[in-house]
Amino acid sequence: MIADSSILKKHTPTKRNTRIVSLTLVLLGIVSFLVLTWDDSLELYSNATGFNNSGDKNEKESEKRLMYKLPNLLKTTEGFLDNKENELNIMRVKEEISHIQSEVEVDIPASTSDSKLEVSSTSFQTGNIVTKTITSTVGPSPSSVVSKKKENHKKFDPKVSFLDIIRTSPAVMFIKSSQMDSVFLKSLLQKEFEISPELAIVDLEKHCNGYELEKYIKQNKLNRDPDTALESIHSPYLFLNGVSIINNGIATDIIEPHSKGLLLHVLKSEARGNLLVEKKDTPSNS
């Protein structure tokens, strides 16, 4: 028993030393593991956050990236705001234009003369947008044209017109070119009689106020027989020195004396020295 206890005492210190060495190695392994792991963690952290040994350089690059990104964002924001503002400005300008056009359409009075009314151009400026109204010209209204025609119609004075025509020549004849009596008298005076100054011929069908002029002649310038109806008298009308030669119709006053050889005498009786009337020489058959 004594021998066994001595053997146990010898083995006890050896086991204790072994344990201490083993614990020491384990602790060294843990420490080395932590150290290696810590370095790797620092490297990953620096790469992730951009802070490593070249921290200053990465800081500058990141600041540049931020500076490049911020203006783009600002430009996008400003463009968006500008677009919104432009849309609002355009809407306001359109409203102003429609309002002005309605005022122009309502306030322009109808012109009663030939003069044209010109609406001056007006510009409106909102922000950077400038819009101009179109210059328009307003002519006379149809009612003014009609009224002017009526005025011109009223202004025609047949008496004044007749006197103006009579003053052109001592011998004046009023005809209607579509009527046979007018064609006959014109041919007769031009072919068989020499009249100087030259005979002035007025076609009542071509005169712009021929109807009013003929009516004035029939009512005021004919020395007709009271028994002769006014409706039975029609063109032609012949005046020498302002005196009517045909008063009761062409058959009574022209054709009948011409057939008796008295027409030249009738014409010369009203010449009064201001008008030369001669019969043309008829060519001989020999």
PERA-V654679 format. One record per helix or strand. SS is the DSSP state (A for helix, B for strand). FROM is the first residue (numbers start at 1). LEN is the number of residues. If there is no record, write none. Layout:
BEGIN
<<SS	FROM	LEN> <SS	FROM	LEN>>
END
This chain:
BEGIN
<<A	2	48> <A	55	53> <B	117	2> <B	123	4> <B	129	4> <B	137	2> <A	142	14> <A	158	9> <B	171	5> <A	180	13> <B	193	4> <B	200	4> <A	210	11> <A	230	3> <B	237	4> <B	243	2> <A	250	10> <A	263	7> <B	276	4>>
END
